[in-house]
Amino acid sequence: MTLDPASAYQALLSRDRRFDGRFFVGVSTTGIYCRPICRVRTPKPGSCQFYGSAAAAEAAGFRPCLRCRPELAPGVSLIDSPDALARAAARMLDAGIGHERLAELAERTGVGERHLRRVFQAHLGVTP
């Protein structure tokens, strides 16, 4: 996803909820990255760097905001997207990770065994 800085800054100014989880803003003066809906004082445009994911912002050296908790934004976690969870679990099984025990696979994906089994069945038509 290519971000237009001017459009992203406008979304940041308006705190538009439609952009929550779609991009993140790193503030160079504080070293913190936020969601576009964060209620903190809006940083100056020259201090903002925009990222398509929370992981990209962290890789650039920013730490998560303690107020808006960007690591918990919609679509960031596997739990938010059952289809992504099922695909990630299937890739792990194909790679031989968690092949012996469902509990190990559930632990690696960060969900419970029962939830993993239900998601896997619903999205792939088979149990893990």
Biotite code that builds the C-alpha atoms (Angstrom):
import biotite.structure as struc

atoms = struc.array([
    struc.Atom([0.000, 0.000, 0.000], chain_id="A", res_id=1, res_name="MET", atom_name="CA", element="C"),
    struc.Atom([1.450, 3.350, -1.064], chain_id="A", res_id=2, res_name="THR", atom_name="CA", element="C"),
    struc.Atom([0.647, 6.201, 1.280], chain_id="A", res_id=3, res_name="LEU", atom_name="CA", element="C"),
    struc.Atom([0.266, 9.748, 0.055], chain_id="A", res_id=4, res_name="ASP", atom_name="CA", element="C"),
    struc.Atom([1.678, 11.814, 2.962], chain_id="A", res_id=5, res_name="PRO", atom_name="CA", element="C"),
    struc.Atom([-0.699, 14.736, 2.342], chain_id="A", res_id=6, res_name="ALA", atom_name="CA", element="C"),
    struc.Atom([-3.797, 12.503, 2.396], chain_id="A", res_id=7, res_name="SER", atom_name="CA", element="C"),
    struc.Atom([-2.528, 10.570, 5.397], chain_id="A", res_id=8, res_name="ALA", atom_name="CA", element="C"),
    struc.Atom([-1.896, 13.809, 7.286], chain_id="A", res_id=9, res_name="TYR", atom_name="CA", element="C"),
    struc.Atom([-5.427, 15.024, 6.453], chain_id="A", res_id=10, res_name="GLN", atom_name="CA", element="C"),
    struc.Atom([-6.828, 11.756, 7.856], chain_id="A", res_id=11, res_name="ALA", atom_name="CA", element="C"),
    struc.Atom([-4.661, 12.262, 10.940], chain_id="A", res_id=12, res_name="LEU", atom_name="CA", element="C"),
    struc.Atom([-5.994, 15.809, 11.401], chain_id="A", res_id=13, res_name="LEU", atom_name="CA", element="C"),
    struc.Atom([-9.612, 14.668, 11.122], chain_id="A", res_id=14, res_name="SER", atom_name="CA", element="C"),
    struc.Atom([-9.060, 11.540, 13.260], chain_id="A", res_id=15, res_name="ARG", atom_name="CA", element="C"),
    struc.Atom([-11.224, 9.663, 10.768], chain_id="A", res_id=16, res_name="ASP", atom_name="CA", element="C"),
    struc.Atom([-12.084, 6.191, 12.119], chain_id="A", res_id=17, res_name="ARG", atom_name="CA", element="C"),
    struc.Atom([-12.201, 4.757, 8.589], chain_id="A", res_id=18, res_name="ARG", atom_name="CA", element="C"),
    struc.Atom([-8.402, 4.892, 8.547], chain_id="A", res_id=19, res_name="PHE", atom_name="CA", element="C"),
    struc.Atom([-7.903, 3.087, 11.867], chain_id="A", res_id=20, res_name="ASP", atom_name="CA", element="C"),
    struc.Atom([-5.515, 0.189, 11.255], chain_id="A", res_id=21, res_name="GLY", atom_name="CA", element="C"),
    struc.Atom([-4.921, 1.186, 7.622], chain_id="A", res_id=22, res_name="ARG", atom_name="CA", element="C"),
    struc.Atom([-1.836, 3.250, 8.369], chain_id="A", res_id=23, res_name="PHE", atom_name="CA", element="C"),
    struc.Atom([0.244, 4.373, 11.326], chain_id="A", res_id=24, res_name="PHE", atom_name="CA", element="C"),
    struc.Atom([2.121, 7.588, 11.976], chain_id="A", res_id=25, res_name="VAL", atom_name="CA", element="C"),
    struc.Atom([5.593, 7.691, 13.485], chain_id="A", res_id=26, res_name="GLY", atom_name="CA", element="C"),
    struc.Atom([6.499, 10.970, 15.173], chain_id="A", res_id=27, res_name="VAL", atom_name="CA", element="C"),
    struc.Atom([10.228, 11.614, 14.863], chain_id="A", res_id=28, res_name="SER", atom_name="CA", element="C"),
    struc.Atom([10.367, 14.127, 17.736], chain_id="A", res_id=29, res_name="THR", atom_name="CA", element="C"),
    struc.Atom([8.990, 11.628, 20.280], chain_id="A", res_id=30, res_name="THR", atom_name="CA", element="C"),
    struc.Atom([10.021, 8.269, 18.797], chain_id="A", res_id=31, res_name="GLY", atom_name="CA", element="C"),
    struc.Atom([6.440, 7.019, 19.186], chain_id="A", res_id=32, res_name="ILE", atom_name="CA", element="C"),
    struc.Atom([4.025, 5.701, 16.568], chain_id="A", res_id=33, res_name="TYR", atom_name="CA", element="C"),
    struc.Atom([0.246, 6.104, 16.790], chain_id="A", res_id=34, res_name="CYS", atom_name="CA", element="C"),
    struc.Atom([-2.999, 5.199, 15.109], chain_id="A", res_id=35, res_name="ARG", atom_name="CA", element="C"),
    struc.Atom([-4.581, 7.964, 13.004], chain_id="A", res_id=36, res_name="PRO", atom_name="CA", element="C"),
    struc.Atom([-7.418, 8.204, 15.570], chain_id="A", res_id=37, res_name="ILE", atom_name="CA", element="C"),
    struc.Atom([-5.145, 8.907, 18.551], chain_id="A", res_id=38, res_name="CYS", atom_name="CA", element="C"),
    struc.Atom([-6.408, 11.756, 20.740], chain_id="A", res_id=39, res_name="ARG", atom_name="CA", element="C"),
    struc.Atom([-2.972, 13.218, 21.491], chain_id="A", res_id=40, res_name="VAL", atom_name="CA", element="C"),
    struc.Atom([-1.985, 16.633, 20.161], chain_id="A", res_id=41, res_name="ARG", atom_name="CA", element="C"),
    struc.Atom([-1.484, 16.421, 16.400], chain_id="A", res_id=42, res_name="THR", atom_name="CA", element="C"),
    struc.Atom([2.211, 16.532, 15.467], chain_id="A", res_id=43, res_name="PRO", atom_name="CA", element="C"),
    struc.Atom([3.612, 18.933, 12.891], chain_id="A", res_id=44, res_name="LYS", atom_name="CA", element="C"),
    struc.Atom([3.692, 17.568, 9.323], chain_id="A", res_id=45, res_name="PRO", atom_name="CA", element="C"),
    struc.Atom([7.496, 17.644, 9.235], chain_id="A", res_id=46, res_name="GLY", atom_name="CA", element="C"),
    struc.Atom([7.684, 15.320, 12.237], chain_id="A", res_id=47, res_name="SER", atom_name="CA", element="C"),
    struc.Atom([5.384, 12.657, 10.750], chain_id="A", res_id=48, res_name="CYS", atom_name="CA", element="C"),
    struc.Atom([6.395, 9.515, 8.927], chain_id="A", res_id=49, res_name="GLN", atom_name="CA", element="C"),
    struc.Atom([3.611, 7.246, 7.662], chain_id="A", res_id=50, res_name="PHE", atom_name="CA", element="C"),
    struc.Atom([3.717, 3.448, 7.645], chain_id="A", res_id=51, res_name="TYR", atom_name="CA", element="C"),
    struc.Atom([1.364, 0.821, 6.264], chain_id="A", res_id=52, res_name="GLY", atom_name="CA", element="C"),
    struc.Atom([1.706, -1.446, 9.295], chain_id="A", res_id=53, res_name="SER", atom_name="CA", element="C"),
    struc.Atom([2.565, -1.338, 12.972], chain_id="A", res_id=54, res_name="ALA", atom_name="CA", element="C"),
    struc.Atom([5.420, -3.760, 12.301], chain_id="A", res_id=55, res_name="ALA", atom_name="CA", element="C"),
    struc.Atom([6.949, -1.368, 9.760], chain_id="A", res_id=56, res_name="ALA", atom_name="CA", element="C"),
    struc.Atom([6.801, 1.492, 12.263], chain_id="A", res_id=57, res_name="ALA", atom_name="CA", element="C"),
    struc.Atom([8.468, -0.653, 14.937], chain_id="A", res_id=58, res_name="GLU", atom_name="CA", element="C"),
    struc.Atom([11.111, -1.801, 12.457], chain_id="A", res_id=59, res_name="ALA", atom_name="CA", element="C"),
    struc.Atom([11.884, 1.880, 11.818], chain_id="A", res_id=60, res_name="ALA", atom_name="CA", element="C"),
    struc.Atom([12.643, 2.298, 15.522], chain_id="A", res_id=61, res_name="GLY", atom_name="CA", element="C"),
    struc.Atom([9.387, 3.736, 16.846], chain_id="A", res_id=62, res_name="PHE", atom_name="CA", element="C"),
    struc.Atom([7.726, 2.444, 20.006], chain_id="A", res_id=63, res_name="ARG", atom_name="CA", element="C"),
    struc.Atom([3.929, 2.106, 20.396], chain_id="A", res_id=64, res_name="PRO", atom_name="CA", element="C"),
    struc.Atom([1.855, 4.898, 21.921], chain_id="A", res_id=65, res_name="CYS", atom_name="CA", element="C"),
    struc.Atom([0.563, 4.018, 25.375], chain_id="A", res_id=66, res_name="LEU", atom_name="CA", element="C"),
    struc.Atom([-2.617, 6.000, 24.799], chain_id="A", res_id=67, res_name="ARG", atom_name="CA", element="C"),
    struc.Atom([-3.992, 4.603, 21.514], chain_id="A", res_id=68, res_name="CYS", atom_name="CA", element="C"),
    struc.Atom([-2.217, 1.203, 21.652], chain_id="A", res_id=69, res_name="ARG", atom_name="CA", element="C"),
    struc.Atom([-1.465, 0.862, 17.909], chain_id="A", res_id=70, res_name="PRO", atom_name="CA", element="C"),
    struc.Atom([-0.402, -2.765, 18.274], chain_id="A", res_id=71, res_name="GLU", atom_name="CA", element="C"),
    struc.Atom([-4.080, -3.527, 19.060], chain_id="A", res_id=72, res_name="LEU", atom_name="CA", element="C"),
    struc.Atom([-5.536, -1.704, 16.032], chain_id="A", res_id=73, res_name="ALA", atom_name="CA", element="C"),
    struc.Atom([-8.125, -3.545, 13.912], chain_id="A", res_id=74, res_name="PRO", atom_name="CA", element="C"),
    struc.Atom([-6.528, -5.881, 11.402], chain_id="A", res_id=75, res_name="GLY", atom_name="CA", element="C"),
    struc.Atom([-3.127, -5.935, 13.091], chain_id="A", res_id=76, res_name="VAL", atom_name="CA", element="C"),
    struc.Atom([-3.612, -9.149, 15.043], chain_id="A", res_id=77, res_name="SER", atom_name="CA", element="C"),
    struc.Atom([-4.289, -12.598, 13.579], chain_id="A", res_id=78, res_name="LEU", atom_name="CA", element="C"),
    struc.Atom([-7.280, -12.811, 15.902], chain_id="A", res_id=79, res_name="ILE", atom_name="CA", element="C"),
    struc.Atom([-8.913, -9.906, 14.024], chain_id="A", res_id=80, res_name="ASP", atom_name="CA", element="C"),
    struc.Atom([-8.943, -11.849, 10.770], chain_id="A", res_id=81, res_name="SER", atom_name="CA", element="C"),
    struc.Atom([-10.078, -15.480, 11.015], chain_id="A", res_id=82, res_name="PRO", atom_name="CA", element="C"),
    struc.Atom([-9.146, -16.086, 7.389], chain_id="A", res_id=83, res_name="ASP", atom_name="CA", element="C"),
    struc.Atom([-5.586, -14.844, 8.005], chain_id="A", res_id=84, res_name="ALA", atom_name="CA", element="C"),
    struc.Atom([-5.408, -16.976, 11.155], chain_id="A", res_id=85, res_name="LEU", atom_name="CA", element="C"),
    struc.Atom([-6.470, -20.097, 9.229], chain_id="A", res_id=86, res_name="ALA", atom_name="CA", element="C"),
    struc.Atom([-3.956, -19.412, 6.447], chain_id="A", res_id=87, res_name="ARG", atom_name="CA", element="C"),
    struc.Atom([-1.131, -18.748, 8.928], chain_id="A", res_id=88, res_name="ALA", atom_name="CA", element="C"),
    struc.Atom([-1.896, -21.972, 10.802], chain_id="A", res_id=89, res_name="ALA", atom_name="CA", element="C"),
    struc.Atom([-2.015, -23.932, 7.527], chain_id="A", res_id=90, res_name="ALA", atom_name="CA", element="C"),
    struc.Atom([1.383, -22.497, 6.504], chain_id="A", res_id=91, res_name="ARG", atom_name="CA", element="C"),
    struc.Atom([2.820, -23.540, 9.879], chain_id="A", res_id=92, res_name="MET", atom_name="CA", element="C"),
    struc.Atom([1.464, -27.052, 9.425], chain_id="A", res_id=93, res_name="LEU", atom_name="CA", element="C"),
    struc.Atom([2.934, -27.218, 5.909], chain_id="A", res_id=94, res_name="ASP", atom_name="CA", element="C"),
    struc.Atom([6.289, -26.153, 7.355], chain_id="A", res_id=95, res_name="ALA", atom_name="CA", element="C"),
    struc.Atom([6.060, -28.895, 9.990], chain_id="A", res_id=96, res_name="GLY", atom_name="CA", element="C"),
    struc.Atom([5.526, -26.529, 12.923], chain_id="A", res_id=97, res_name="ILE", atom_name="CA", element="C"),
    struc.Atom([3.025, -27.778, 15.481], chain_id="A", res_id=98, res_name="GLY", atom_name="CA", element="C"),
    struc.Atom([2.400, -30.936, 13.478], chain_id="A", res_id=99, res_name="HIS", atom_name="CA", element="C"),
    struc.Atom([2.490, -33.195, 16.536], chain_id="A", res_id=100, res_name="GLU", atom_name="CA", element="C"),
    struc.Atom([0.156, -31.264, 18.836], chain_id="A", res_id=101, res_name="ARG", atom_name="CA", element="C"),
    struc.Atom([-2.711, -28.868, 18.259], chain_id="A", res_id=102, res_name="LEU", atom_name="CA", element="C"),
    struc.Atom([-1.821, -27.150, 21.544], chain_id="A", res_id=103, res_name="ALA", atom_name="CA", element="C"),
    struc.Atom([1.603, -26.204, 20.152], chain_id="A", res_id=104, res_name="GLU", atom_name="CA", element="C"),
    struc.Atom([0.061, -24.757, 16.989], chain_id="A", res_id=105, res_name="LEU", atom_name="CA", element="C"),
    struc.Atom([-2.525, -22.821, 19.019], chain_id="A", res_id=106, res_name="ALA", atom_name="CA", element="C"),
    struc.Atom([0.200, -21.430, 21.266], chain_id="A", res_id=107, res_name="GLU", atom_name="CA", element="C"),
    struc.Atom([2.275, -20.277, 18.295], chain_id="A", res_id=108, res_name="ARG", atom_name="CA", element="C"),
    struc.Atom([-0.716, -18.500, 16.724], chain_id="A", res_id=109, res_name="THR", atom_name="CA", element="C"),
    struc.Atom([-1.780, -16.949, 20.034], chain_id="A", res_id=110, res_name="GLY", atom_name="CA", element="C"),
    struc.Atom([-5.286, -18.406, 20.252], chain_id="A", res_id=111, res_name="VAL", atom_name="CA", element="C"),
    struc.Atom([-6.960, -21.269, 22.083], chain_id="A", res_id=112, res_name="GLY", atom_name="CA", element="C"),
    struc.Atom([-7.160, -24.793, 20.658], chain_id="A", res_id=113, res_name="GLU", atom_name="CA", element="C"),
    struc.Atom([-10.937, -24.708, 20.378], chain_id="A", res_id=114, res_name="ARG", atom_name="CA", element="C"),
    struc.Atom([-10.953, -21.360, 18.564], chain_id="A", res_id=115, res_name="HIS", atom_name="CA", element="C"),
    struc.Atom([-8.208, -22.499, 16.189], chain_id="A", res_id=116, res_name="LEU", atom_name="CA", element="C"),
    struc.Atom([-10.095, -25.711, 15.400], chain_id="A", res_id=117, res_name="ARG", atom_name="CA", element="C"),
    struc.Atom([-13.334, -23.781, 14.681], chain_id="A", res_id=118, res_name="ARG", atom_name="CA", element="C"),
    struc.Atom([-11.625, -21.179, 12.481], chain_id="A", res_id=119, res_name="VAL", atom_name="CA", element="C"),
    struc.Atom([-9.692, -23.835, 10.584], chain_id="A", res_id=120, res_name="PHE", atom_name="CA", element="C"),
    struc.Atom([-12.884, -25.846, 9.970], chain_id="A", res_id=121, res_name="GLN", atom_name="CA", element="C"),
    struc.Atom([-14.919, -22.803, 8.915], chain_id="A", res_id=122, res_name="ALA", atom_name="CA", element="C"),
    struc.Atom([-12.361, -21.369, 6.493], chain_id="A", res_id=123, res_name="HIS", atom_name="CA", element="C"),
    struc.Atom([-10.598, -24.430, 5.120], chain_id="A", res_id=124, res_name="LEU", atom_name="CA", element="C"),
    struc.Atom([-13.268, -27.112, 5.522], chain_id="A", res_id=125, res_name="GLY", atom_name="CA", element="C"),
    struc.Atom([-11.017, -29.486, 7.487], chain_id="A", res_id=126, res_name="VAL", atom_name="CA", element="C"),
    struc.Atom([-9.687, -29.679, 11.017], chain_id="A", res_id=127, res_name="THR", atom_name="CA", element="C"),
    struc.Atom([-5.992, -29.100, 11.675], chain_id="A", res_id=128, res_name="PRO", atom_name="CA", element="C"),
])
